[in-house]
Amino acid sequence: MSSLGTPPVDLALEASDDDGSVPLVRTGIPGPRSAELWERDSRLHAHNSSPAAQHLRLVIDEARGAVVRDVDGNAFIDLSSGAVVANLGHCPPPVVAALQQEARRLLHFFDYATPARPAFFEALAATLPASLQTFQMYSTGSEAVEAAIRLAKSFTKRYEVISFHSAWHGRTLASMSMMGGFRLKHGYGPFAPGALHSVNAYCYRCPLGLEREGCEVACARFVDQVYEQSGEQELAAVIIEPIQGVGGVIPHPPEFLAHLRRFCDRTGALLVFDEILTGVGRTGPMWAFEHSGVVPDVLLAGKGLASGYPISVIAARREVMDTAPFGLPGAGASTFASGNLACAAAAATLEALADGRILDHGRRLGELMLSELRAMQHRHPVIGDVRGQGMLMALELVSDRRTKARISPETSRRLLLALARRGVLTSGVGPILRITPPLVLSKTLAVKALALLDDALGEVEAGEAGR
Ligand SMILES: Cc1ncc(COP(=O)(O)O)c(C=O)c1O
């Protein structure tokens, strides 16, 4: 247990962050300096930032390990990793050093190779099977999803793509076409032709109305019906998050993924795993597909891959990547794709993960936190379901356990604020409370944060009862 008490290597918290002084909230939320800067910023910024950012109106000053500080000097325990990005903690020293060193020599020279690129690709290749050893880089997750769709069309010469209810693949038009039924999507149609949707393995609210016992993962086989009903039989790809992240931390069981593998082998479609959120150790192993042993034809990574520097990558086999038009000269280039800074930051991130100690710490701390969250469920009727794997966890919050009615947006905002007032930051606002701490969170801070969550849930429940 020693590595749980003291975060592995020297990546995580400075001693002062783990010595009892964190969390520390000495102003209201937001504090006066945050309120003033927020006001200046919001005069000029579009009013469409994330709901949590808009609701808390904190202005962030700096972050280290799993501790985030605002401009009023408040120190929060981070259970979000930002946008699930700071897997190694905030500002991991080897990544900051690699960026500083690289930036002194070169900031950008289009998509020419630099020494940092083969170093990054070799480190990435060492984490992946032989069929995923050819790479193309981009800057955002959405771009990687777009590229995967182009890649699948290019290789198969077909155009349909099956994705899943509650999926989250990004905010560009084609990636949004693959998204489940999020409100954010409404008003942007018509979406990409050929975007087909199948049901996910949402056992808490089974889309097929079945019980897990004896269901034989019928949701997986629904994909065959979607295919047959389309009539076109022009399927280029099936894209799936092995564990849905933004959609509610909904794991797809190994049998589900194995069925998709067989289905793709039969139809000739490419199986694309979007591991932009689940990759880089978030769920325990380096990649979430390792839980099932099902290997996709295309793997997408982003978010934590360069510890906060923008990056995304698609991995496939050489013959898939090099087929025209995707493989034509210039087809993969874009202004900021494959930049040397992104490569240097990603290589340093992978090097820090290579000996497995941080992954091991995250996996074991995740198990511990999940069992504490399950214990909390007995105390708090508002917790309808607890799900998670590694450091990707969620509580599904309900106003009535029997009917599974979701809590109101107002209740979820109250919870977010109750947590921040106690010095804990989580991501998202809504009936799903996502808990995605940096993998290097110490056990001391994890225990503190969960006790504060327990307390905040109690406050919100008491408030509901008094209404
Ligand atoms: C699974 C998944 N795919 C794609 C994306 C889109 O990534 P980005 O926001 O970097 O465009 C996200 C973002 O949350 C994601 O979770």
The ligand as a Tripos MOL2 file, in Angstrom:
@<TRIPOS>MOLECULE
LIG
   16    16     1     0     0
SMALL
NO_CHARGES

@<TRIPOS>ATOM
      1 C1        -14.4690    9.5290  -26.2600 C.3       1 LIG1
      2 C2        -14.2470   10.9090  -26.8010 C.ar      1 LIG1
      3 N1        -14.0350   11.0510  -28.1230 N.ar      1 LIG1
      4 C3        -13.8120   12.2670  -28.6540 C.ar      1 LIG1
      5 C4        -13.8170   13.4070  -27.8810 C.ar      1 LIG1
      6 C5        -13.5970   14.7390  -28.5020 C.3       1 LIG1
      7 O1        -12.3450   15.2330  -28.1250 O.3       1 LIG1
      8 P1        -12.0310   16.7970  -28.2260 P.3       1 LIG1
      9 O2        -12.8960   17.4960  -27.2260 O.co2     1 LIG1
     10 O3        -10.5620   16.8790  -27.9060 O.co2     1 LIG1
     11 O4        -12.3210   17.2160  -29.6260 O.co2     1 LIG1
     12 C6        -14.0560   13.3000  -26.5030 C.ar      1 LIG1
     13 C7        -14.1070   14.4790  -25.6550 C.2       1 LIG1
     14 O5        -14.5330   14.4630  -24.5360 O.2       1 LIG1
     15 C8        -14.2800   12.0110  -25.9570 C.ar      1 LIG1
     16 O6        -14.5270   11.8430  -24.6410 O.3       1 LIG1
@<TRIPOS>BOND
     1     1     2 1
     2     2     3 ar
     3     2    15 ar
     4     3     4 ar
     5     4     5 ar
     6     5     6 1
     7     5    12 ar
     8     6     7 1
     9     7     8 1
    10     8     9 2
    11     8    10 1
    12     8    11 1
    13    12    13 1
    14    12    15 ar
    15    13    14 2
    16    15    16 1
@<TRIPOS>SUBSTRUCTURE
     1 LIG1         1 GROUP 0 **** ****
